[in-house]
Amino acid sequence: MFLASGFETVQPSPVQATFRNPGGGIVYGNSDNCYFTIRHSYALDESRKLSEVPQPMYYINKSFKADSDFPIQHSMNEVATVTKIDEGSDILIVALAYKPVKQATSRPGKVETNQRDWYLIKSQSGLIGWIEGATLRRHVNIPGAG
């Protein structure tokens, strides 16, 4: 899907999406990402190019059952355990955030930055904490998730 931004046509992201234009140089896009829909915001920059405006996190609001026990932590950077999610308990995935992670490349002395997905989880008891996406997918059956 391509969007006309006034003077040029740009491809906003490599996903299937629906878009809404509320005006004022802003465009909203919804894209399906495995098991939830992400709302993106795009704005015209000074060169009249439509660019995505990054958000600190994306609202999810989807419930799942835990297939096994796992901890949720205080933050993406602090591993202090807030609570343990018990097998069979209900969890609510509140939000998704991406954390930049620097990784060495095959070229000596070169580093690249990748993004890791992190989820803000609300436990059945109402406590909230973070879990890395790969860890969450090992403990919760999320249809369509890798």
Secondary structure by P-SEA (a helix, b strand, c coil): ccccccccccccccccbbbbbccccbbbbbbbcccbbbbbbbbbccccbbbbbcccbbbbbbbbbbcbbbbbccccccccccccccccbbbbbcbbbbbbbbbbcccccbbbbbbbbbbbccccccccccccaaaaaacccccccc
